[in-house]
Amino acid sequence: MENCIFCKIIAGEIPSPRLYEDDKMIVIRDIEPKAKLHYLCIPKTHFALLSEMDEARAEVVKYCFEKIPQLASELGLQDGYRIIINQGENGGQTVHHLHIHLLGGEVLGGF
């Protein structure tokens, strides 16, 4: 998408160190961390909401969820982590490109 910051990061138009990248997703650090370790897993396929998923997009999200545990130790998340997907304005979504927050590196408070 033309004005999507994550699409621009994926395309290399905006520099952001990639902790992991393959043909389906990237992992970068969140620029406003909410935990000692705070990463973003960003699918390379642009869509904003889970409600926009079709079969192909669902496969990409499934792939991300399968890949995250494989990367946990490399990212310093071996002692556990929290996964968050914000959806819509009331859900705190500020970038309208679906992404998965990975938080860890410390004991996280409850809800």
C-alpha positions in Angstrom: 0.0 0.0 0.0 1.2 3.4 -0.9 1.1 5.1 2.5 1.7 2.1 4.7 4.8 2.5 6.9 5.2 -1.3 7.2 5.0 -1.8 3.4 7.7 0.9 3.0 9.9 -1.0 5.6 9.3 -4.3 3.8 10.2 -2.6 0.5 13.4 -1.1 2.0 12.2 2.5 1.5 12.4 3.1 5.2 15.4 1.6 7.0 14.7 -0.7 9.9 17.1 -3.5 11.1 15.5 -6.9 10.4 16.1 -9.5 13.1 14.5 -12.1 10.8 13.3 -12.1 7.3 12.0 -14.7 4.8 9.6 -14.5 1.8 6.5 -14.3 4.0 7.4 -12.1 7.0 9.9 -9.8 8.8 10.7 -9.3 12.5 11.8 -5.9 13.7 12.1 -4.1 17.0 9.1 -1.9 18.1 10.2 1.7 18.1 8.0 2.3 21.2 8.6 -0.8 23.3 6.2 -1.8 26.0 8.5 -4.4 27.5 12.2 -5.1 27.8 12.0 -7.0 24.5 9.3 -5.8 22.1 9.3 -7.0 18.5 6.9 -6.8 15.6 6.3 -9.8 13.3 5.0 -8.3 10.1 3.5 -10.4 7.3 4.7 -9.1 3.9 1.1 -9.4 2.6 -0.7 -6.2 3.3 -4.1 -6.3 5.0 -5.2 -4.5 8.2 -7.7 -6.7 10.0 -8.3 -10.3 10.7 -11.8 -9.9 9.3 -10.1 -9.2 5.9 -8.5 -12.6 5.8 -9.1 -14.9 2.9 -7.5 -18.4 2.5 -4.1 -17.1 1.3 -3.9 -14.4 4.1 -4.9 -17.0 6.7 -2.0 -19.2 5.5 0.5 -16.3 6.0 -0.8 -15.6 9.5 -0.6 -19.4 10.3 2.9 -19.4 9.0 3.8 -16.5 11.3 2.4 -18.3 14.3 4.4 -21.4 13.4 7.6 -19.4 12.9 7.5 -17.3 16.1 8.2 -20.3 18.4 11.1 -21.3 16.2 12.6 -17.8 16.6 11.9 -17.4 20.4 15.3 -18.3 21.7 17.1 -16.3 19.0 15.0 -13.2 20.1 15.7 -13.8 23.8 12.1 -14.9 24.4 13.0 -18.5 25.6 11.4 -17.8 29.1 8.1 -16.9 27.6 6.4 -14.1 25.7 3.1 -12.4 25.1 1.5 -12.1 21.7 -0.8 -9.2 20.8 -2.6 -8.3 17.7 -4.4 -4.9 17.9 -7.5 -4.6 15.8 -9.0 -1.3 14.8 -9.0 2.1 16.5 -10.5 0.9 19.8 -8.1 -2.0 19.9 -5.1 0.3 19.8 -4.1 -0.4 16.1 -2.1 2.6 14.9 -0.6 1.0 11.8 -3.2 -0.5 9.5 -1.1 -3.4 8.3 -1.7 -6.6 10.4 1.2 -7.3 12.7 1.9 -9.4 15.7 3.5 -7.8 18.8 5.9 -10.1 20.7 6.7 -8.9 24.2 9.0 -10.5 26.7 12.4 -10.4 28.4 10.8 -9.8 31.8 7.9 -10.9 33.9 4.9 -9.2 32.3 2.0 -7.9 34.4 -1.5 -9.4 34.1 -4.6 -7.9 32.7 
